[in-house]
């Protein structure tokens, strides 16, 4: 199960943030033209990682002749390896 992160913000304070399923702030996004896009991408990170890991597991299980070095590197980076 992946963590459920959500992007939020306030027009009054012009703040944009990402919070986890417990309401804890994961990060604050610097104010810029595409701050909502950045916050949305960050909030999707746990789901994107889970989807990529699932895809790699299926490719490995089926022994498909596909190079996944970029995907494996992204997973390692997301895990802090």
Secondary structure, 3 states (H helix, E strand, C coil): CCCCCEEEEECCCCEEEEECCCCCEEEEECCCCCHHHHHHHHHHHHHHHHHHHHHHHHHHHCCCCCCCHHHHHHHHHHCCC
